[in-house]
Amino acid sequence: MLFHLAARAQTGLAAARQGPALVPEPRPDQWLLRTLDVLPDVRAPHVRRGKATVPPGGEEGAHRNRPRTRGRRRHLERHGLAQGRRRAQAHDHAERVEARGRSTPQPAERTAQERSLTDPSRWYLSTPIYYASGDPHIGHAYTTILSDVLARFARQDSTEVLFLTGTDEHGPKIQDEAERRGMQPLQLCDLMAERFSAAWTTLGISHDRFIRTTEAEHKAVVTAFLQRLWDRGQIYQGVYSGWYCIHEERFWTEKDLGQDNTCPDCGRPVNYLEETNYFFKMSEYQAALIAHIEQNPDWIVPEIRRNEVLGFLQKPLGDLSISRPKSRVPWGITLPFDEDHTAYVWVDALINYLTASGAIDATKPADEQGFGEVSESWWPCDLHVVGKDIITTHAVYWPTLLMGAGLPVSKQLLAHGWWVVGDTKMSKSLGNVIDPLALSTKFGPDAVRWYLLREMPTGADASYSIDRFLARYGELANVLGNLARRVISMVGKYRDGVVPDSPGTGLDQEIEATFESARDAMSRYKVHEALASAMDLARTANGYVEDRQPWSQAKDPLAASDLDETLVTLCRVLSALCALFQPVVPEKMAELAALLGLARVPTLDEALADSPVGRSVSKGDPLFPRVDAP
């Protein structure tokens, strides 16, 4: 999915040619990132190793691997995932003009620079799986919509995608919340998984798999993964002494505590615990992890998060507690080598990325499970999309666990910012969350998607306000919606609803520049920049209407061919905008495609080669109807 293309499309038309006015931008300093406090030691600063340290045979006792027989395509078929389209041969601008009107436009070939680092024809990305102790909020929605937009854009560029999301369903917080509600833990998980799944359906999320950590397949993969670490001598038993926050499900050192022995993250009281745990030898992989980050500068993006992780790794890395006593946390996956312990919820949750990839076939004997033959699966994951508050978990714990198991680490990690209200992070624990479903009910899902992706620069924090929401919605209505209404109305009025025969090349350079700009921005995960480029093209088209004045051309019999050229050019732009905006506002772009006489939203390459000549357009309801402030 990594395309590397040219710079932003043309902007800067004279004010009179801009069409509707620009949406006022937030203060420049609003996007300044606050340095994230380096997370404290949450591993095992006070560990006493017990007698049970490594299994007999140690490293030599690790299972040998056999060649895999189950391929990636079989894994896809098992989960009903769609197959991607194969890329076609390249063609230049002249060929695209000539190709318009063909039934199957030929998509443009990516250059070597534009191709993925490994296999450009497929792409695996994930959201974090969300904790099933409460309802989805706008922070969850942003992460998932951002991932969905990236997935949809990749599909628009003829890439086969595996897009994963789901729910994290084990741990003491689930136990406590279920007890508070008078439910069994699994009943609570069933309820919350359904709510998250329904929310993503409402918001137009196109995930390929929704995984739950209570699924039998996932439990089997967790068991196999932990057994492999144990067999390789990467796990030992010890005693942990420290301060524990049940709400955050993490240990803290005394120096990290807030006032009156409170959790520095959530402010709740912590309890002092001393208990036997199993530990992963994370400290042994510190040097390898630092080297990997330094040798792969784009492994963590944006750069500020990469620097935070490197700063975190400047101090000695402890070992990671990977279990809890079953007597205290029975709601979890039992360790395969000690039935009195359950897997630490974070370790259990991280392994979901492997479960969905098909890298481990836990239905087979240990020496046939597929470790080391991951090329046949979707592993390694191409991109984990996470919030900046869980970057240490994904950039330190997860890669070292994979190293310990002898598996390749994920290819890239994107850590986005927080939605805040005022200066306070939006979170369930603080009770200041915004319900995305309530917004969707009033404004529609595409309006929510547009606002979240247009307003927040990827990687930065953003402040939610209803005024900014309405301003961004107005941008959709006044620029894109107004353009579509004007063009379709003029084709209906001047050419009886049928697009006339003309080359329609008046804005070809602007269309191609915008596509390049959008691809470049998306290659850097700068979705807000891609959307700005697309909106600039819509503004340019509105300016083109003012320049050409088709209402005057329609009155002049000698200007009939000029009018045809104007209308075809504008219909070409609408087809291009339909493809560009589809990842973010898919419902509305499906409506626009139907109004333009298209069977479906075109891909990027189909839009570049599109000829609207002869198609019948139809007037419909406004794409973005007027809304009133609540």
Beta strands, then each sheet from edge to edge (+ up, - down):
strand 1: 47-49
strand 2: 122-126
strand 3: 130-131
strand 4: 160-168
strand 5: 209-212
strand 6: 235-245
strand 7: 250-252
strand 8: 271-280
strand 9: 300-301
strand 10: 320-321
strand 11: 323-325
strand 12: 334-335
strand 13: 338-343
strand 14: 383-387
strand 15: 413-416
strand 16: 419-421
strand 17: 424-425
strand 18: 462-463
sheet 1: 1+ 6- 7+
sheet 2: 1+ 6- 8+ 10-
sheet 3: 3+ 4+ 2+ 14+ 15+ 9+
sheet 4: 3+ 4+ 5+
sheet 5: 11+ 13- 12+
sheet 6: 17+ 16- 18-
end
